[in-house]
Amino acid sequence: MVGEVQNYDEQGSVRWFRFASNPDPLIVSLANEFNVGVSYLLQLRHSVGEDEFDGVELHWIEPVETSEARRIWSDNAELETQPPWTDQIDARFSCFNLQCPKEESIEGCTPIYSKGHVLVQFELPYARTLRVIADEYYHVFQDLSRGGDWRKDSDDQLVEAEAAEFADSLAILIRRFLEVRGVFQK
């Protein structure tokens, strides 16, 4: 269960994760369906200059115990010298870290320069998962509408506040989305 894994590493002020398959087929199905609606709302399927953009790709992640992550990086030092999103998300990396203060948790991430790749932690409650997806998809919208450097060059609080406002505005829609499908809180 989320929260039980001790993935915060004091040495680097990071949290450790790995790519994983979501074991809950219901939330995978709901997320795929929700993806279509949020992508439509944000108009995330279009050409951008010479680059064709055909929507967001969702990757499920899970926390990794700090001791296990350190061992993996030590055993694979030749492969794991940089975060997997330097240019694009690279699934070769068995684990990766995201920098954050100790008091923060990470439920999702949209790496800058990821070309529409979104990371979402699984095992969150259903409504929370969909809210995280909406928040992260808004970051893709920010990148496409304002350019790839906008989030990097802007104040983090502004960037996150905009995405949170969008995701929060969908709270009723998310509740109804789940209710009409007969899904209630996990």
QUIWOTA-V447831 format. One line per field, one symbol per residue. ss: DSSP state (h for helix, s for strand, l for the rest). burial: + if it has 24 or more other ideal C-beta (glycine too) atoms within 12 Angstrom, else -. A space follows every 10 residues. Layout:
ss = ???
burial = ???
This chain:
ss = lllllllssl lllssssssl llllhhhhhh hhhhhhhhhh hhllssssll ssssllssss sssllhhhhh hhhhhlllll llllllllll lllllssssl lllllllssl llllllssss sllllhhhhh hhhhhhhhhh hhhhhhlllh hhhllhhhhh hhhhhhhhhl hhhhhhhhhh llllll
burial = -+--+-+++- ---++++++- -+----+--+ +--++--++- -+-+------ --+-++++++ ++++-+--+- --+------+ --+++---+- --++++++-- -----+++++ ++++++++++ ++++++++++ ++++++++++ ++++---+-- +-------++ -+++-++--+ ---+--++-- --+---
